[in-house]
């Protein structure tokens, strides 16, 4: 089992930057593709960004492309979400998750492919 703990959320103004961190413990972190998702009340959890095991390949939702990055440090069992030029519509609870399916698979945008999740961290962007 992998346990994930997010941190770094908070209240910021539009245009500001924020960096979320996700620290993993337990089963080998470096064996899984990582993803960040977000969710607002009444809506389904949506994919934000993902990283392959090595971290060399990443993928982003169109809504955050060019503003967010997902750096990963396997030596520290950490994956981050660097969020720049934040907008009020980025307000949500952000979750990190790990996809431990075996094989050379692409980054998945589907929540059901991720087997472990963090507890979430709130990000609020004021206008």
Protein Blocks (a to p, Z undefined) as FASTA:
>chain_A
ZZdddehiacddehiacddddddehjdfklpccddddddehiacddfbdcdfkomaccdd
fklgokaccdddfknopacdddehiafklgccddddddfbgcjddddfbfklpcbdcebj
addddZZ
